[in-house]
Each structure stands twice: as structure tokens, then as C-alpha cells.
Amino acid sequence: MQYLISVIDADAGMATPDEDAAIDEFNDRLRAEGYWVFAGGLGSHDNATVIDNRGPETVITDGPFVETKEHLAGFWIIEAPDLDVAIKLATEGSKACNRKIEVRPFL
């Protein structure tokens, strides 16, 4: 099953060199052990653009969708046999990037 591991940041800023090294090591381990599907860091939430095309006119808004103290800073998509393994890996990812993590299965 595939899982989304979301990295949650409270404006800690970009990763430090030590965090980058730990993330790279974690990524290498995910690849080596066959869990890796895809991952990426995201630009600042200040640079987000929200598009709403549900009504008669498209509305494009600069900035994040919601006002919040925390935002999505990056993510991993992994392939794991079950939620327990996904949580174990997410725990290690949280340590590597020094951020909170959320784990959710894909439908």
C-alpha cells in the first residue's frame, strides 16, 4: 500500500546542512530497502497560488489556502506493507528532517 508522509513546518525555515544530510541518508535508505516511490520539498507557502474554478468565474488567489501557523513543507510517498511499517518509517523521517510528520494512506 502507498502512504503519503507529509512534513509539517511551523516556519522553521529551510533545512540546515545537518538536516539536509540526514534527509539524504534517510532517502538513500528508503531507496535501498524498496520503500521509495517519490519525495520532494516544497517552496515557501508565501509563494503558493490557490485556484478555485467551482463557480462561473475562475478565482486565482496569491498565498496559502488557509491561514495557519503550520504548513506543508515537503512529503514522501512510500510503498509499505502496512500502517505499522509506514509509521515506523515516518518516525525516522521526522527525526531526519527535524519536523512533525503526518502519515495517510492513499485510497
ZAVO-329717 format. One record per residue (C-alpha): residue number from 1; x, z, y. Coordinates in pm, 1 decimal, always signed. Layout:
<recs>
{resi: NUM east: X up: Z north: Y}
...
</recs>
This chain:
<recs>
{resi: 1 east: +0.0 up: +0.0 north: +0.0}
{resi: 2 east: +117.7 up: -66.8 north: +352.7}
{resi: 3 east: +132.6 up: +202.3 north: +620.4}
{resi: 4 east: +179.8 up: +196.3 north: +995.4}
{resi: 5 east: +419.8 up: +463.5 north: +1117.0}
{resi: 6 east: +367.1 up: +494.9 north: +1492.4}
{resi: 7 east: +631.2 up: +652.7 north: +1715.8}
{resi: 8 east: +467.5 up: +867.4 north: +1982.4}
{resi: 9 east: +661.5 up: +938.4 north: +2300.1}
{resi: 10 east: +592.8 up: +1165.7 north: +2596.5}
{resi: 11 east: +817.5 up: +982.5 north: +2843.4}
{resi: 12 east: +1140.4 up: +1098.3 north: +2683.1}
{resi: 13 east: +1281.5 up: +762.0 north: +2784.7}
{resi: 14 east: +1485.0 up: +519.7 north: +2582.3}
{resi: 15 east: +1660.0 up: +637.2 north: +2269.1}
{resi: 16 east: +2000.7 up: +794.2 north: +2316.3}
{resi: 17 east: +2304.0 up: +637.5 north: +2144.9}
{resi: 18 east: +2284.8 up: +908.5 north: +1876.0}
{resi: 19 east: +1913.2 up: +838.7 north: +1822.6}
{resi: 20 east: +1981.5 up: +463.4 north: +1804.2}
{resi: 21 east: +2245.4 up: +523.4 north: +1537.6}
{resi: 22 east: +2011.6 up: +748.9 north: +1337.7}
{resi: 23 east: +1729.4 up: +491.5 north: +1364.7}
{resi: 24 east: +1962.2 up: +214.1 north: +1245.7}
{resi: 25 east: +2067.4 up: +427.3 north: +948.4}
{resi: 26 east: +1704.0 up: +503.5 north: +866.1}
{resi: 27 east: +1613.3 up: +133.9 north: +893.0}
{resi: 28 east: +1901.0 up: +41.7 north: +660.2}
{resi: 29 east: +1775.4 up: +296.3 north: +407.9}
{resi: 30 east: +1418.5 up: +161.2 north: +425.6}
{resi: 31 east: +1553.2 up: -188.4 north: +356.2}
{resi: 32 east: +1783.9 up: -76.7 north: +74.2}
{resi: 33 east: +1507.4 up: +118.1 north: -101.9}
{resi: 34 east: +1245.8 up: -156.2 north: -66.6}
{resi: 35 east: +1009.4 up: +16.8 north: +177.9}
{resi: 36 east: +1082.7 up: -204.2 north: +480.9}
{resi: 37 east: +821.9 up: -456.0 north: +598.9}
{resi: 38 east: +875.0 up: -470.3 north: +977.2}
{resi: 39 east: +961.9 up: -244.9 north: +1270.7}
{resi: 40 east: +1005.2 up: -263.1 north: +1644.6}
{resi: 41 east: +1045.9 up: -63.6 north: +1959.3}
{resi: 42 east: +810.6 up: -133.1 north: +2246.8}
{resi: 43 east: +875.6 up: -176.3 north: +2617.2}
{resi: 44 east: +760.3 up: +79.7 north: +2867.7}
{resi: 45 east: +387.4 up: +148.7 north: +2876.9}
{resi: 46 east: +410.0 up: +80.2 north: +3251.3}
{resi: 47 east: +461.8 up: -287.2 north: +3161.0}
{resi: 48 east: +150.2 up: -311.3 north: +2943.2}
{resi: 49 east: -128.7 up: -559.1 north: +3015.4}
{resi: 50 east: -485.2 up: -498.9 north: +2893.9}
{resi: 51 east: -717.4 up: -793.9 north: +2831.7}
{resi: 52 east: -1093.8 up: -744.1 north: +2792.9}
{resi: 53 east: -1284.4 up: -1060.5 north: +2706.7}
{resi: 54 east: -1603.7 up: -896.2 north: +2580.5}
{resi: 55 east: -1817.4 up: -988.3 north: +2878.9}
{resi: 56 east: -1894.2 up: -1306.4 north: +3068.2}
{resi: 57 east: -1559.3 up: -1287.2 north: +3253.7}
{resi: 58 east: -1213.7 up: -1203.8 north: +3121.9}
{resi: 59 east: -1071.6 up: -889.7 north: +3284.8}
{resi: 60 east: -691.9 up: -853.1 north: +3290.3}
{resi: 61 east: -553.0 up: -516.6 north: +3400.0}
{resi: 62 east: -194.3 up: -406.5 north: +3451.3}
{resi: 63 east: -85.8 up: -81.2 north: +3294.7}
{resi: 64 east: -177.2 up: +109.5 north: +2981.5}
{resi: 65 east: -526.2 up: +108.9 north: +2833.7}
{resi: 66 east: -575.8 up: +484.0 north: +2873.5}
{resi: 67 east: -426.9 up: +749.6 north: +3096.7}
{resi: 68 east: -236.2 up: +982.3 north: +2868.6}
{resi: 69 east: +79.1 up: +1191.2 north: +2851.7}
{resi: 70 east: +181.5 up: +1025.5 north: +2525.1}
{resi: 71 east: +208.8 up: +659.1 north: +2434.3}
{resi: 72 east: +315.7 up: +429.2 north: +2153.4}
{resi: 73 east: +690.8 up: +373.4 north: +2180.0}
{resi: 74 east: +752.7 up: +183.3 north: +1857.9}
{resi: 75 east: +649.2 up: +150.1 north: +1496.8}
{resi: 76 east: +746.4 up: +82.3 north: +1140.1}
{resi: 77 east: +535.6 up: -97.8 north: +883.6}
{resi: 78 east: +632.4 up: +15.5 north: +537.1}
{resi: 79 east: +528.8 up: -53.6 north: +180.6}
{resi: 80 east: +491.1 up: +274.0 north: -12.2}
{resi: 81 east: +322.2 up: +359.4 north: -340.6}
{resi: 82 east: +109.3 up: +634.8 north: -186.1}
{resi: 83 east: +46.3 up: +852.2 north: +119.0}
{resi: 84 east: +281.9 up: +1124.9 north: -1.6}
{resi: 85 east: +576.7 up: +884.1 north: -1.0}
{resi: 86 east: +468.1 up: +743.1 north: +336.6}
{resi: 87 east: +455.8 up: +1094.7 north: +484.3}
{resi: 88 east: +799.2 up: +1176.5 north: +341.0}
{resi: 89 east: +944.7 up: +861.0 north: +496.7}
{resi: 90 east: +764.9 up: +925.0 north: +826.4}
{resi: 91 east: +910.3 up: +1275.4 north: +833.4}
{resi: 92 east: +1257.8 up: +1125.9 north: +804.9}
{resi: 93 east: +1171.5 up: +866.1 north: +1071.2}
{resi: 94 east: +1058.5 up: +1140.4 north: +1307.9}
{resi: 95 east: +1392.9 up: +1314.9 north: +1264.8}
{resi: 96 east: +1583.9 up: +988.9 north: +1317.9}
{resi: 97 east: +1408.7 up: +887.5 north: +1640.3}
{resi: 98 east: +1350.1 up: +1243.1 north: +1764.4}
{resi: 99 east: +984.5 up: +1170.7 north: +1837.6}
{resi: 100 east: +643.0 up: +1261.4 north: +1695.3}
{resi: 101 east: +508.0 up: +1024.1 north: +1431.9}
{resi: 102 east: +160.7 up: +920.5 north: +1316.2}
{resi: 103 east: +102.3 up: +764.5 north: +972.2}
{resi: 104 east: -201.0 up: +545.2 north: +899.7}
{resi: 105 east: -278.8 up: +321.0 north: +602.4}
{resi: 106 east: -375.4 up: -40.6 north: +655.0}
{resi: 107 east: -722.8 up: -128.7 north: +530.8}
</recs>
